[in-house]
Amino acid sequence: MIVLLMIDGLRPEAITAAGAPHLTHLMARGAGTRHARSVMPCITLPCHMSIFHAVPPSRHGVTTNTWSPMARPVPGLVDLAHAAGQRCAFFFNWEPLRNLSQPGSLYFSHFHDNVQQLDGDDLISAEAVRWLPAHRPDFAFVYHGTTDEQGHNHGWMSAEYLAQVARVDGLVGNLLAALRPDEDHLLIQADHGGHDRSHGTEAPEDMTIPWMLAGPRIRSGYDITGPVSLLDTAPTLARLLGLTPDDHWEGRSVDEAFAA
């Protein structure tokens, strides 16, 4: 099973500042970088469209948090997996993310409109931790959005924001306990960072994100030295899933993270 865990708005330095032991452990256990790059505009929906379709916003056309269909469609990761007979599941609490795959591509979807609640991610995580070990899909996307909400409400790197990062780190621990370390792979990343109470600019605080991958096929305790972009997530996950990336994808698999 391959799991992509998104922590919306997580700045790399917040992992240390919040004292997040599970994220720190995952970085030490697998391969990762605290210098991956988002895309412009670095806001949630354009970033996720780029994550799942491996093309920049200038190509997929979603440049705000309002979705619009592509003028020239590009199949996304979930669409390719579904075409290959694989099962994909989504767990999320921000409704616009429902458009990350074509209708009919998902095997299971759990949505709860609670991203503005401090315990919103707790409920999403609890359902993922309950459901995933029992059904074990090929691919699962788990989205936690409360860190971004606390950034907007109180400011990035504020006490409230860091407290929410610590809370979500506890959920990371719950998810890790539900996976099989000798079989499963987990990729954790952010979509963007933030500064003051906003994001979306080319400032390093907005554009720099953590990206970490662990599992039996991944190097252990390895710092990725090459550049990593949001566009590289889908090709990397495609390699783990045994899928051929679409010819239109502009990202590349982060092969440096893989064990020999």
Secondary structure, 3 states (H helix, E strand, C coil): CEEEEEECCCCHHHHHHCCCHHHHHHHHHCEEEEEEECCCCCCHHHHHHHHHHCCCHHHHCCCCCCCCCCCCCCCCHHHHHHHCCCCEEEEECCHHHHHHCCCCCCCEEEECCCCCCCCHHHHHHHHHHHHHHHHCCCEEEEEECHHHHHHHHHCCCCHHHHHHHHHHHHHHHHHHHHCCCCCCEEEEECCCCCECCECCCCCHHHHEEEEEEECCCECCCEECCCCCEHHHHHHHHHHHHCCCCCCCCCCCCCHHHECC
